[in-house]
C-alpha cells in the first residue's frame, strides 16, 4: 500500500472508529447532576413507583412525564423543561456524530473510487508554438 492509498483510507477509518466509539456503550445514558437530582426527587415522591431510574435516558424520562401525571406532579416545570432540553441535545449530538462520521466514510469512498488521471504535461505545452499559452512576440537582440 503506497502513501496515497493509505491517506485515502484514513478518513474512512476515522469515521468507522467514530461510529463504533459512539455506539460502543450501547444505550446512551446521561449521568449529569441535573438528571441525578430528578431521579432523587422521583424516588422521594410517595406516589411514583418506578424501578431502574438510573437506566432511563432523558428521552425516556420525558416520555414518562408526558404519559404519567403522577411523575409530572412530582417535578417542577423548570426540571421538566431542562429534561426536554437534555433530550433535544442528545438527539442533536447523535445526529451530528453520525453525520460527521458518514461524511468521513463517504469522503474516503470518493477518494478511493474516483479515477486518477495523470496531470497534464505543462512543459511540453509551453514549448510548442501552437500552444494557446504561447505569446506572439519576438525579441530583437
C-alpha positions in Angstrom: 0.0 0.0 0.0 1.5 3.3 -1.0 1.2 6.6 0.9 -1.6 8.0 -1.3 -3.7 4.9 -0.8 -3.2 5.0 2.9 -4.2 8.7 3.1 -7.3 7.9 1.1 -8.3 5.2 3.7 -7.6 7.4 6.8 -10.9 9.4 6.7 -13.0 6.3 6.4 -11.1 4.5 9.2 -11.7 7.6 11.4 -15.4 7.6 10.5 -15.8 3.9 11.3 -13.9 4.3 14.6 -16.1 7.3 15.5 -19.3 5.4 14.9 -18.1 2.4 16.8 -16.9 4.5 19.7 -20.2 6.3 19.8 -22.3 3.2 19.9 -20.0 1.0 21.9 -21.6 1.6 25.3 -25.0 0.6 23.8 -27.8 2.7 25.1 -26.8 6.3 25.7 -27.1 7.2 29.4 -26.9 10.7 30.9 -25.4 10.9 34.4 -25.3 14.6 34.9 -26.1 16.3 38.2 -29.5 17.6 36.9 -30.5 14.1 36.0 -29.4 12.7 39.4 -31.4 15.4 41.1 -34.5 14.5 39.2 -34.0 10.8 40.0 -33.7 11.6 43.7 -36.8 13.7 43.6 -38.8 10.9 41.8 -37.5 8.3 44.4 -38.7 10.6 47.2 -42.1 11.0 45.8 -44.5 8.7 47.6 -47.0 8.3 44.7 -44.4 7.4 42.0 -43.2 3.8 41.9 -40.7 3.0 39.2 -37.7 0.7 39.0 -34.4 1.2 37.2 -34.3 5.0 37.5 -30.6 5.0 36.7 -31.1 3.3 33.3 -33.6 5.8 32.0 -32.3 8.3 29.4 -33.6 11.9 29.3 -35.8 10.9 26.3 -37.4 8.1 28.3 -38.0 10.4 31.3 -39.6 13.0 29.0 -41.9 10.3 27.6 -42.7 9.2 31.1 -43.5 12.7 32.1 -45.8 13.1 29.1 -47.7 9.9 29.9 -47.8 9.8 33.7 -49.5 12.6 35.6 -48.0 11.4 38.9 -44.5 11.9 37.6 -45.5 15.3 36.2 -46.8 16.5 39.6 -43.6 15.3 41.4 -41.4 17.6 39.2 -41.3 21.3 38.8 -41.8 23.0 35.4 -38.2 24.0 35.3 -37.0 20.4 35.8 -39.3 19.2 33.1 -38.0 22.0 30.7 -34.4 21.0 31.5 -35.1 17.4 30.8 -36.8 18.3 27.5 -33.7 20.3 26.6 -31.4 17.4 27.5 -33.4 15.1 25.3 -33.2 17.5 22.4 -29.4 17.9 22.9 -29.0 14.1 23.0 -30.7 13.8 19.6 -28.7 16.7 18.2 -25.4 15.2 19.3 -26.3 11.8 17.9 -27.3 13.3 14.5 -24.1 15.4 14.4 -21.8 12.5 15.2 -23.5 10.2 12.7 -23.4 13.0 10.0 -19.7 13.7 10.5 -18.7 10.0 10.6 -20.8 9.3 7.5 -19.2 12.3 5.7 -15.7 10.9 6.6 -16.6 7.5 5.3 -18.1 9.0 2.1 -15.0 11.1 1.5 -12.8 8.1 1.8 -15.0 6.1 -0.6 -15.0 9.0 -3.1 -11.2 9.3 -2.9 -10.8 5.6 -3.4 -13.3 5.2 -6.3 -12.5 8.3 -8.4 -10.3 7.9 -11.4 -6.7 9.1 -11.1 -5.9 10.9 -14.3 -2.3 11.8 -14.8 -1.6 15.5 -14.6 -1.1 17.3 -17.9 2.4 17.9 -19.2 3.0 21.6 -18.6 6.5 21.8 -20.0 5.5 20.3 -23.4 2.6 22.7 -23.7 4.6 25.8 -23.0 7.4 24.9 -25.5 5.3 24.4 -28.6 4.4 27.5 -30.7 1.0 26.1 -31.5 0.1 26.2 -27.8 -2.7 28.6 -26.8 -0.4 29.8 -24.0 2.4 30.9 -26.4 2.6 34.6 -26.8 3.2 36.1 -30.3 6.2 38.3 -29.5 9.7 38.3 -30.8 12.8 39.7 -29.3 15.4 41.5 -31.4 18.6 41.2 -29.7 
